[in-house]
Amino acid sequence: MNGTELLAERFQEQRGRLRAVAYRMLGSLSEAEDALEEARAGLSRRTSGPVPDPDGRLVIAVGRVCLDRLRSRAARRDTFVPDPVIAPLSPPDPEQEVLYADAVGLALLVALESLDPAARLAFVLHDMFAVPYDDIAPVLERTPAATRQLAGRARRRIREAAPAAEPDPRRRREVLEAFLAATRAGDLEGLLAVLHPDVVLRADSGSPSSRSVRGARPVAEQALKFRRFADCARLARVNGEVGIVNLPEGRPLSVAGVTVAEGRIVALLLLADPERLARLDLPGTAR
């Protein structure tokens, strides 16, 4: 088997992992798929001779394509809320689990969006996929020491930007159920009780209607404006955490990733862009 054939075989075997790399880099499921195809095509054109570390080479190749794509975004508005990965609340069987391998908290993806492309690559490849700095450095045209420093700064920024979530999934679900119950009842005080005073709602309805709202009362008032849809809301796993999918008449209206900390909601990341919602895979959900 020559190098091209070996990489093609390993690419198919590692596709789930490579897709996870691209998703973390780009925050878009469709762009992640496009990046995989671009990386695969580039490998088939350039490969010759033996390949000592095929899996590592594949990750680097995907990372390089994603870096170029992030840099090309400089002249346009970035996605306000990343694409969510949605799964049922009940644990999927082992064969289904691979479908949700891309799950990483939406709050973390939003924090990654705040990094410049080079810092995002250094952090994602090293901290999330254990790629050595020596292998990342040539992609960034930096020394390994400079790449290490870049990842360290990114790590500190992520730690500051991404709120620490409630570790108990049962407690997270209880808080979301209380939020939905208060919304359905039109209970402003009930909503204020489950919203952190500095809660942030980040809503992406497609430019230019996307917005950010901060504070328990303003967020509660926004929730009550959409009270009529609350009966259609279902709980689901959104990027590995309990979230909300709104399906009036069986059609997706919105998907919300929710961060709960110390018994209250501290962040709501809402995707309501009809075009992007239409491309999502929405598996079974539960009340």
Rosetta blueprint (number, residue, H / E / L):
1 M L
2 N L
3 G H
4 T H
5 E H
6 L H
7 L H
8 A H
9 E H
10 R H
11 F H
12 Q H
13 E H
14 Q L
15 R H
16 G H
17 R H
18 L H
19 R H
20 A H
21 V H
22 A H
23 Y H
24 R H
25 M H
26 L H
27 G L
28 S L
29 L H
30 S H
31 E H
32 A H
33 E H
34 D H
35 A H
36 L H
37 E H
38 E H
39 A H
40 R H
41 A H
42 G H
43 L H
44 S H
45 R H
46 R H
47 T L
48 S L
49 G L
50 P L
51 V L
52 P L
53 D L
54 P H
55 D H
56 G H
57 R H
58 L H
59 V H
60 I H
61 A H
62 V H
63 G H
64 R H
65 V H
66 C H
67 L H
68 D H
69 R H
70 L H
71 R H
72 S H
73 R H
74 A H
75 A H
76 R L
77 R L
78 D L
79 T L
80 F L
81 V L
82 P L
83 D L
84 P L
85 V L
86 I E
87 A E
88 P L
89 L L
90 S L
91 P L
92 P L
93 D L
94 P H
95 E H
96 Q H
97 E H
98 V H
99 L H
100 Y H
101 A L
102 D L
103 A L
104 V L
105 G L
106 L H
107 A H
108 L H
109 L H
110 V H
111 A H
112 L H
113 E H
114 S L
115 L L
116 D L
117 P H
118 A H
119 A H
120 R H
121 L H
122 A H
123 F H
124 V H
125 L H
126 H H
127 D H
128 M H
129 F H
130 A L
131 V L
132 P L
133 Y H
134 D H
135 D H
136 I H
137 A H
138 P H
139 V H
140 L H
141 E L
142 R L
143 T L
144 P H
145 A H
146 A H
147 T H
148 R H
149 Q H
150 L H
151 A H
152 G H
153 R H
154 A H
155 R H
156 R H
157 R H
158 I H
159 R H
160 E H
161 A H
162 A L
163 P L
164 A L
165 A L
166 E L
167 P L
168 D L
169 P H
170 R H
171 R H
172 R H
173 R H
174 E H
175 V H
176 L H
177 E H
178 A H
179 F H
180 L H
181 A H
182 A H
183 T H
184 R H
185 A H
186 G L
187 D L
188 L H
189 E H
190 G H
191 L H
192 L H
193 A H
194 V H
195 L E
196 H E
197 P E
198 D E
199 V E
200 V E
201 L E
202 R E
203 A E
204 D E
205 S L
206 G L
207 S L
208 P L
209 S L
210 S L
211 R E
212 S E
213 V E
214 R E
215 G L
216 A H
217 R H
218 P H
219 V H
220 A H
221 E H
222 Q H
223 A H
224 L H
225 K H
226 F L
227 R H
228 R H
229 F H
230 A H
231 D H
232 C H
233 A E
234 R E
235 L E
236 A E
237 R E
238 V E
239 N L
240 G L
241 E E
242 V E
243 G E
244 I E
245 V E
246 N E
247 L L
248 P H
249 E H
250 G H
251 R L
252 P L
253 L L
254 S E
255 V E
256 A E
257 G E
258 V E
259 T E
260 V E
261 A E
262 E L
263 G L
264 R E
265 I E
266 V E
267 A E
268 L E
269 L E
270 L E
271 L E
272 A L
273 D L
274 P H
275 E H
276 R H
277 L H
278 A H
279 R L
280 L L
281 D L
282 L L
283 P L
284 G L
285 T L
286 A E
287 R L
